[in-house]
Amino acid sequence: MPAFFDALETRAPEQRERDLMAALPGVVAHAMARAPAIAEQLHGVDARSVASRQALAALPVLRKHELLEKQQHSRASNRPASATKAFGGFSTIGWGQALRVFASPGPIYEPESSRSDYWRFARALYAAGFRSGELAHNCFSYHFTPAGSMMETAAHAVGCTVFPGGTGQTEQQVRAIADLAPSGYLGTPSFLKIILEKADELGVTLPSLRRALVSGEAFPPSLRDWLTARGIDGYQAYGSADLGMIAFETPAREGLVVGEEIILEIVRPGTGIPVSDGEVGEVVVTTLNPDYPLVRFGTGDLSAVLPGTSPCGRTNLRIKGWMGRADQTTKVRGLFVHPSQVAEILARHPEIRRARLVVSGQMGSDRMVLQVEADDHSAALAERIATSARDVTKLRADVQWADAGSLPNDGKVIDDIRSYD
């Protein structure tokens, strides 16, 4: 049996990059022609010129809150009811072409077409050991959000039969697993633990479960080891309702391998500027999905690129996995301070290599300190930086010099350490 889902996973990295960049102009052109909101986002852009990572990095990032706001504005308009109105102009397909429509918190509405493995999770299932001819027990939700369909369509692409277990009804879940003997579980890791503990309570053994693909929440090593002790190999996948699968774990257990049908960037939080490999930043994704072609979509999640390629043989980029949220906006003395404002301060002073704004104190006595790594520690530069901080944020910030390399590489631009006790 093949070790990989398909040959795309083992392409030479240079070939993959050529393939992605060759496809990108067509994706952008299609999106601008068929999705009015994307055309607005990329107004004035020549799609043919977007054929490199440098050209892609020059395009604006679409944030999740902007997607929500545009959908809400579109739905509140007086335009006739349509898929374009519902999706805010981000989808290229309408009713009938979209087999299903889902709702994520907000609500944000996402289409699903008849395209095989629409959400692209089949690679994750295959890497986790799911194979054709097996039964998969799917405990992701089947209502409102797309998680259940994400895994079901992926399992079908692999060749599995699916039991739509959904959420809740723990005793019935145990009975179905005991009766049907599925080889694998799909769902959140915490619910799998609940099912197994309920089985113990009922005195029911579930020896058929040998593998699991989990997502939707943290999968700590302690829980992975707990499953392993019960004979279940658990793997995790990372994705979103907007983008589908982004990256997945492999038997190498070294980070998450990026999916083949997306272009992933790591950018400085609050900006669209790519960071160096290994530096923590926000995950930004461009999909090659012609039905819902999001261009430079900011996930709001923090991660970092791992060096080298996976020992499992897959050659795509690897990321460390989810490392927190990029949106570190905070309120200081009644004013919001955004990561983009810190980025603007840095842009005014190229002498700064790295900086972090630390907000401390107690309610009513806030203090902002901009910790700065730079070669020049002069009082004159500190004064210029403080002036820029005051101009940009409308608040006073002290400048504090930091030793080279001393600021943590954790993606934090604003660190709010205030106490409200």
DRENVOTI-543269 format. One record per residue (C-alpha): residue number from 0; residue in one letter; x, y, z. Coordinates in nm, 2 decimals, padded with zeros to 4 digits. Layout:
// DRENVOTI-543269
- NUM a X Y Z $
...
This chain:
// DRENVOTI-543269
- 0 m 00.00 00.00 00.00 $
- 1 p 00.14 00.35 -00.09 $
- 2 a 00.30 00.54 00.20 $
- 3 f 00.16 00.87 00.07 $
- 4 f -00.18 00.99 -00.03 $
- 5 d -00.04 01.09 -00.37 $
- 6 a 00.28 01.20 -00.55 $
- 7 l 00.23 01.57 -00.48 $
- 8 e 00.34 01.51 -00.12 $
- 9 t 00.69 01.40 -00.23 $
- 10 r 00.76 01.66 -00.50 $
- 11 a 01.09 01.84 -00.49 $
- 12 p 01.03 02.16 -00.30 $
- 13 e 01.15 02.36 -00.60 $
- 14 q 00.90 02.19 -00.82 $
- 15 r 00.62 02.25 -00.57 $
- 16 e 00.70 02.62 -00.56 $
- 17 r 00.71 02.64 -00.94 $
- 18 d 00.37 02.47 -00.96 $
- 19 l 00.21 02.69 -00.69 $
- 20 m 00.34 03.01 -00.84 $
- 21 a 00.23 02.90 -01.19 $
- 22 a -00.12 02.84 -01.06 $
- 23 l -00.14 03.16 -00.85 $
- 24 p -00.21 03.42 -01.13 $
- 25 g -00.50 03.21 -01.26 $
- 26 v -00.65 03.17 -00.91 $
- 27 v -00.63 03.54 -00.85 $
- 28 a -00.77 03.63 -01.19 $
- 29 h -01.06 03.38 -01.14 $
- 30 a -01.13 03.52 -00.79 $
- 31 m -01.13 03.88 -00.91 $
- 32 a -01.36 03.80 -01.20 $
- 33 r -01.61 03.59 -01.00 $
- 34 a -01.60 03.71 -00.64 $
- 35 p -01.68 04.08 -00.61 $
- 36 a -01.54 04.11 -00.25 $
- 37 i -01.20 03.97 -00.37 $
- 38 a -01.21 04.21 -00.66 $
- 39 e -01.26 04.49 -00.41 $
- 40 q -00.98 04.36 -00.19 $
- 41 l -00.74 04.34 -00.48 $
- 42 h -00.86 04.66 -00.66 $
- 43 g -00.60 04.78 -00.91 $
- 44 v -00.39 04.45 -00.90 $
- 45 d -00.29 04.29 -01.23 $
- 46 a -00.35 03.92 -01.16 $
- 47 r -00.09 03.82 -01.41 $
- 48 s 00.18 03.99 -01.21 $
- 49 v 00.10 03.78 -00.89 $
- 50 a 00.34 03.50 -00.98 $
- 51 s 00.58 03.50 -00.69 $
- 52 r 00.58 03.51 -00.31 $
- 53 q 00.72 03.86 -00.33 $
- 54 a 00.42 03.98 -00.54 $
- 55 l 00.18 03.79 -00.32 $
- 56 a 00.33 03.96 -00.01 $
- 57 a 00.25 04.30 -00.16 $
- 58 l -00.13 04.22 -00.16 $
- 59 p -00.34 04.32 00.14 $
- 60 v -00.42 04.06 00.41 $
- 61 l -00.79 03.98 00.46 $
- 62 r -00.87 03.95 00.83 $
- 63 k -01.15 03.73 00.97 $
- 64 h -01.33 04.03 01.12 $
- 65 e -01.33 04.20 00.77 $
- 66 l -01.48 03.89 00.62 $
- 67 l -01.75 03.89 00.88 $
- 68 e -01.81 04.26 00.85 $
- 69 k -01.84 04.24 00.47 $
- 70 q -02.08 03.95 00.49 $
- 71 q -02.29 04.13 00.75 $
- 72 h -02.30 04.45 00.54 $
- 73 s -02.40 04.25 00.23 $
- 74 r -02.68 04.06 00.41 $
- 75 a -02.81 04.39 00.55 $
- 76 s -02.83 04.55 00.20 $
- 77 n -03.14 04.58 -00.01 $
- 78 r -03.00 04.35 -00.28 $
- 79 p -03.22 04.05 -00.38 $
- 80 a -03.15 03.73 -00.18 $
- 81 s -02.87 03.53 -00.34 $
- 82 a -02.56 03.34 -00.26 $
- 83 t -02.35 03.65 -00.34 $
- 84 k -02.55 03.84 -00.08 $
- 85 a -02.52 03.56 00.18 $
- 86 f -02.14 03.50 00.13 $
- 87 g -02.06 03.87 00.10 $
- 88 g -01.92 03.83 -00.25 $
- 89 f -01.64 03.59 -00.15 $
- 90 s -01.77 03.28 -00.31 $
- 91 t -01.77 03.22 -00.69 $
- 92 i -02.05 02.96 -00.68 $
- 93 g -02.42 03.00 -00.61 $
- 94 w -02.72 02.80 -00.49 $
- 95 g -02.73 02.46 -00.67 $
- 96 q -02.35 02.47 -00.73 $
- 97 a -02.30 02.48 -00.35 $
- 98 l -02.42 02.14 -00.21 $
- 99 r -02.42 02.28 00.14 $
- 100 v -02.38 02.60 00.33 $
- 101 f -02.24 02.62 00.68 $
- 102 a -02.24 02.88 00.96 $
- 103 s -01.94 02.95 01.18 $
- 104 p -01.96 03.18 01.49 $
- 105 g -02.03 03.54 01.38 $
- 106 p -02.21 03.41 01.18 $
- 107 i -01.98 03.36 00.89 $
- 108 y -02.13 03.15 00.61 $
- 109 e -01.92 02.91 00.40 $
- 110 p -02.01 02.72 00.09 $
- 111 e -01.93 02.35 00.01 $
- 112 s -01.94 02.23 -00.35 $
- 113 s -01.94 01.88 -00.50 $
- 114 r -01.56 01.89 -00.55 $
- 115 s -01.41 01.57 -00.41 $
- 116 d -01.24 01.62 -00.07 $
- 117 y -01.36 01.98 -00.08 $
- 118 w -01.20 02.07 00.25 $
- 119 r -00.87 01.88 00.17 $
- 120 f -00.85 01.67 00.49 $
- 121 a -00.80 01.34 00.31 $
- 122 r -00.42 01.38 00.33 $
- 123 a -00.45 01.41 00.71 $
- 124 l -00.66 01.10 00.74 $
- 125 y -00.42 00.90 00.52 $
- 126 a -00.12 01.01 00.72 $
- 127 a -00.30 00.91 01.04 $
- 128 g -00.34 00.55 00.90 $
- 129 f -00.70 00.55 00.76 $
- 130 r -00.73 00.33 00.45 $
- 131 s -00.98 00.23 00.19 $
- 132 g -01.23 -00.04 00.30 $
- 133 e -01.23 00.07 00.67 $
- 134 l -01.51 00.22 00.88 $
- 135 a -01.45 00.57 01.04 $
- 136 h -01.65 00.68 01.34 $
- 137 n -01.70 01.06 01.29 $
- 138 c -01.78 01.25 01.61 $
- 139 f -01.75 01.60 01.46 $
- 140 s -02.06 01.81 01.46 $
- 141 y -02.29 01.77 01.16 $
- 142 h -02.50 02.08 01.22 $
- 143 f -02.42 02.45 01.15 $
- 144 t -02.04 02.42 01.13 $
- 145 p -01.86 02.22 00.86 $
- 146 a -01.65 02.00 01.08 $
- 147 g -01.86 01.69 01.03 $
- 148 s -01.87 01.73 00.66 $
- 149 m -01.50 01.81 00.64 $
- 150 m -01.41 01.47 00.79 $
- 151 e -01.68 01.28 00.61 $
- 152 t -01.58 01.40 00.26 $
- 153 a -01.22 01.33 00.34 $
- 154 a -01.29 00.98 00.46 $
- 155 h -01.49 00.92 00.14 $
- 156 a -01.19 01.04 -00.07 $
- 157 v -00.97 00.79 00.11 $
- 158 g -01.22 00.51 00.05 $
- 159 c -01.37 00.48 00.40 $
- 160 t -01.73 00.42 00.51 $
- 161 v -01.84 00.67 00.77 $
- 162 f -02.07 00.64 01.07 $
- 163 p -02.20 00.99 01.14 $
- 164 g -02.18 00.98 01.52 $
- 165 g -02.18 01.36 01.57 $
- 166 t -02.16 01.50 01.92 $
- 167 g -02.31 01.39 02.26 $
- 168 q -02.50 01.08 02.34 $
- 169 t -02.19 00.91 02.49 $
- 170 e -02.35 00.57 02.58 $
- 171 q -02.49 00.54 02.22 $
- 172 q -02.15 00.63 02.09 $
- 173 v -02.00 00.34 02.29 $
- 174 r -02.27 00.10 02.17 $
- 175 a -02.22 00.19 01.80 $
- 176 i -01.85 00.15 01.83 $
- 177 a -01.89 -00.19 02.00 $
- 178 d -02.14 -00.30 01.74 $
- 179 l -01.98 -00.17 01.42 $
- 180 a -01.61 -00.20 01.52 $
- 181 p -01.47 00.10 01.34 $
- 182 s -01.10 00.11 01.30 $
- 183 g -01.07 00.49 01.35 $
- 184 y -01.22 00.79 01.53 $
- 185 l -01.26 01.14 01.39 $
- 186 g -01.34 01.42 01.63 $
- 187 t -01.20 01.63 01.92 $
- 188 p -00.95 01.45 02.14 $
- 189 s -01.14 01.53 02.46 $
- 190 f -01.46 01.36 02.34 $
- 191 l -01.27 01.05 02.25 $
- 192 k -01.14 01.04 02.60 $
- 193 i -01.49 01.08 02.73 $
- 194 i -01.61 00.79 02.51 $
- 195 l -01.34 00.56 02.63 $
- 196 e -01.39 00.65 02.99 $
- 197 k -01.77 00.58 02.95 $
- 198 a -01.68 00.25 02.79 $
- 199 d -01.48 00.16 03.10 $
- 200 e -01.76 00.26 03.32 $
- 201 l -02.00 00.04 03.12 $
- 202 g -01.76 -00.25 03.12 $
- 203 v -01.74 -00.24 02.73 $
- 204 t -01.42 -00.30 02.54 $
- 205 l -01.35 -00.12 02.22 $
- 206 p -01.06 -00.31 02.07 $
- 207 s -01.13 -00.22 01.71 $
- 208 l -01.03 00.15 01.76 $
- 209 r -00.66 00.17 01.65 $
- 210 r -00.63 00.52 01.51 $
- 211 a -00.77 00.87 01.55 $
- 212 l -00.75 01.20 01.37 $
- 213 v -00.83 01.48 01.61 $
- 214 s -00.88 01.85 01.57 $
- 215 g -01.07 02.15 01.70 $
- 216 e -00.88 02.19 02.02 $
- 217 a -00.54 02.13 02.18 $
- 218 f -00.40 01.77 02.17 $
- 219 p -00.14 01.77 02.45 $
- 220 p 00.13 01.50 02.47 $
- 221 s -00.02 01.37 02.79 $
- 222 l -00.35 01.28 02.61 $
- 223 r -00.17 01.14 02.31 $
- 224 d 00.03 00.91 02.54 $
- 225 w -00.29 00.82 02.73 $
- 226 l -00.45 00.71 02.39 $
- 227 t -00.13 00.52 02.29 $
- 228 a -00.14 00.32 02.61 $
- 229 r -00.49 00.21 02.50 $
- 230 g -00.36 00.10 02.16 $
- 231 i -00.48 00.41 01.97 $
- 232 d -00.24 00.62 01.76 $
- 233 g -00.37 00.97 01.76 $
- 234 y -00.27 01.24 01.51 $
- 235 q -00.38 01.60 01.48 $
- 236 a -00.48 01.82 01.19 $
- 237 y -00.50 02.20 01.18 $
- 238 g -00.76 02.39 00.98 $
- 239 s -01.04 02.64 00.98 $
- 240 a -01.40 02.66 00.86 $
- 241 d -01.29 02.93 00.61 $
- 242 l -00.99 02.76 00.46 $
- 243 g -01.03 02.38 00.52 $
- 244 m -00.72 02.19 00.61 $
- 245 i -00.40 02.39 00.66 $
- 246 a -00.15 02.14 00.80 $
- 247 f -00.14 01.79 00.95 $
- 248 e 00.07 01.56 01.17 $
- 249 t 00.25 01.26 01.03 $
- 250 p 00.42 00.96 01.18 $
- 251 a 00.74 01.16 01.21 $
- 252 r 00.58 01.35 01.50 $
- 253 e 00.78 01.66 01.40 $
- 254 g 00.55 01.96 01.35 $
- 255 l 00.27 01.97 01.10 $
- 256 v 00.31 01.93 00.73 $
- 257 v 00.14 02.20 00.52 $
- 258 g -00.13 02.09 00.28 $
- 259 e -00.05 02.07 -00.09 $
- 260 e -00.33 02.30 -00.23 $
- 261 i -00.26 02.61 -00.03 $
- 262 i 00.01 02.88 -00.01 $
- 263 l 00.11 02.95 00.35 $
- 264 e 00.29 03.25 00.48 $
- 265 i 00.40 03.35 00.83 $
- 266 v 00.37 03.73 00.87 $
- 267 r 00.45 03.98 01.15 $
- 268 p 00.13 04.02 01.36 $
- 269 g -00.07 04.33 01.26 $
- 270 t 00.10 04.35 00.92 $
- 271 g 00.13 04.15 00.59 $
- 272 i 00.51 04.14 00.61 $
- 273 p 00.65 03.79 00.60 $
- 274 v 00.89 03.70 00.87 $
- 275 s 01.21 03.48 00.85 $
- 276 d 01.17 03.11 00.88 $
- 277 g 01.17 03.01 01.24 $
- 278 e 01.03 03.34 01.36 $
- 279 v 00.68 03.32 01.52 $
- 280 g 00.41 03.51 01.34 $
- 281 e 00.05 03.50 01.21 $
- 282 v -00.05 03.22 00.97 $
- 283 v -00.18 03.37 00.64 $
- 284 v -00.32 03.14 00.37 $
- 285 t -00.41 03.17 00.01 $
- 286 t -00.63 02.88 -00.11 $
- 287 l -00.63 02.74 -00.46 $
- 288 n -01.00 02.65 -00.42 $
- 289 p -01.18 02.80 -00.72 $
- 290 d -01.52 02.79 -00.54 $
- 291 y -01.41 02.99 -00.23 $
- 292 p -01.08 03.15 -00.33 $
- 293 l -00.96 03.34 -00.03 $
- 294 v -00.64 03.54 -00.10 $
- 295 r -00.40 03.61 00.19 $
- 296 f -00.65 03.52 00.45 $
- 297 g -00.52 03.60 00.80 $
- 298 t -00.62 03.32 01.04 $
- 299 g -00.53 03.51 01.35 $
- 300 d -00.33 03.20 01.47 $
- 301 l 00.04 03.21 01.56 $
- 302 s 00.29 02.96 01.43 $
- 303 a 00.64 02.93 01.28 $
- 304 v 00.81 02.74 01.00 $
- 305 l 01.03 02.45 01.10 $
- 306 p 01.36 02.41 00.91 $
- 307 g 01.42 02.12 00.67 $
- 308 t 01.18 01.86 00.56 $
- 309 s 00.99 01.59 00.75 $
- 310 p 01.16 01.25 00.82 $
- 311 c 00.84 01.09 00.70 $
- 312 g 00.93 01.17 00.34 $
- 313 r 00.68 01.45 00.27 $
- 314 t 00.86 01.75 00.14 $
- 315 n 00.63 02.04 00.20 $
- 316 l 00.69 02.32 00.45 $
- 317 r 00.63 02.23 00.82 $
- 318 i 00.50 02.45 01.09 $
- 319 k 00.52 02.41 01.46 $
- 320 g 00.14 02.40 01.50 $
- 321 w -00.09 02.63 01.69 $
- 322 m 00.11 02.87 01.91 $
- 323 g -00.16 03.12 02.03 $
- 324 r -00.35 03.40 01.88 $
- 325 a -00.20 03.69 01.68 $
- 326 d -00.47 03.95 01.77 $
- 327 q -00.32 04.11 02.08 $
- 328 t -00.52 04.43 02.07 $
- 329 t -00.56 04.58 02.42 $
- 330 k -00.71 04.89 02.57 $
- 331 v -00.49 05.14 02.76 $
- 332 r -00.64 05.44 02.94 $
- 333 g -00.95 05.41 02.73 $
- 334 l -00.77 05.38 02.39 $
- 335 f -00.72 05.06 02.19 $
- 336 v -00.36 04.97 02.10 $
- 337 h -00.32 04.74 01.80 $
- 338 p -00.03 04.53 01.68 $
- 339 s -00.04 04.72 01.35 $
- 340 q 00.05 05.04 01.55 $
- 341 v 00.36 04.87 01.69 $
- 342 a 00.45 04.77 01.34 $
- 343 e 00.41 05.13 01.23 $
- 344 i 00.65 05.25 01.50 $
- 345 l 00.90 04.99 01.38 $
- 346 a 00.86 05.10 01.02 $
- 347 r 00.95 05.46 01.12 $
- 348 h 01.28 05.34 01.27 $
- 349 p 01.47 05.08 01.07 $
- 350 e 01.73 05.07 01.34 $
- 351 i 01.49 04.86 01.54 $
- 352 r 01.54 04.48 01.49 $
- 353 r 01.27 04.36 01.72 $
- 354 a 01.03 04.52 01.97 $
- 355 r 00.76 04.44 02.22 $
- 356 l 00.51 04.67 02.38 $
- 357 v 00.46 04.57 02.75 $
- 358 v 00.15 04.70 02.92 $
- 359 s 00.17 04.68 03.30 $
- 360 g 00.03 04.84 03.62 $
- 361 q -00.32 04.82 03.76 $
- 362 m -00.65 04.95 03.64 $
- 363 g -00.63 05.32 03.62 $
- 364 s -00.25 05.34 03.64 $
- 365 d -00.14 05.18 03.32 $
- 366 r 00.22 05.20 03.20 $
- 367 m 00.34 05.12 02.85 $
- 368 v 00.71 05.02 02.79 $
- 369 l 00.84 04.96 02.44 $
- 370 q 01.12 04.70 02.47 $
- 371 v 01.36 04.75 02.18 $
- 372 e 01.65 04.55 02.03 $
- 373 a 01.88 04.78 01.84 $
- 374 d 02.26 04.84 01.80 $
- 375 d 02.22 05.21 01.88 $
- 376 h 02.12 05.26 02.25 $
- 377 s 02.15 05.64 02.24 $
- 378 a 01.92 05.87 02.43 $
- 379 a 01.85 06.05 02.10 $
- 380 l 01.71 05.74 01.93 $
- 381 a 01.51 05.65 02.24 $
- 382 e 01.35 06.00 02.23 $
- 383 r 01.26 05.97 01.86 $
- 384 i 01.11 05.62 01.92 $
- 385 a 00.91 05.75 02.22 $
- 386 t 00.78 06.04 02.01 $
- 387 s 00.67 05.80 01.73 $
- 388 a 00.50 05.58 01.99 $
- 389 r 00.31 05.89 02.12 $
- 390 d 00.22 06.00 01.77 $
- 391 v 00.09 05.66 01.66 $
- 392 t -00.09 05.54 01.98 $
- 393 k -00.18 05.88 02.13 $
- 394 l -00.03 05.74 02.45 $
- 395 r 00.30 05.78 02.63 $
- 396 a 00.54 05.49 02.62 $
- 397 d 00.88 05.46 02.78 $
- 398 v 01.16 05.31 02.57 $
- 399 q 01.36 05.03 02.73 $
- 400 w 01.67 04.88 02.55 $
- 401 a 01.69 04.50 02.53 $
- 402 d 01.99 04.29 02.47 $
- 403 a 02.02 04.15 02.12 $
- 404 g 01.82 03.82 02.09 $
- 405 s 01.67 03.86 02.44 $
- 406 l 01.31 03.93 02.34 $
- 407 p 01.13 03.59 02.31 $
- 408 n 01.05 03.45 01.97 $
- 409 d 00.68 03.39 02.05 $
- 410 g 00.50 03.62 01.81 $
- 411 k 00.39 03.86 02.09 $
- 412 v 00.39 04.22 01.98 $
- 413 i 00.19 04.34 02.27 $
- 414 d 00.22 04.18 02.61 $
- 415 d -00.05 04.28 02.86 $
- 416 i 00.07 04.18 03.20 $
- 417 r -00.17 04.41 03.41 $
- 418 s -00.33 04.27 03.72 $
- 419 y -00.70 04.33 03.79 $
- 420 d -00.71 04.17 04.13 $
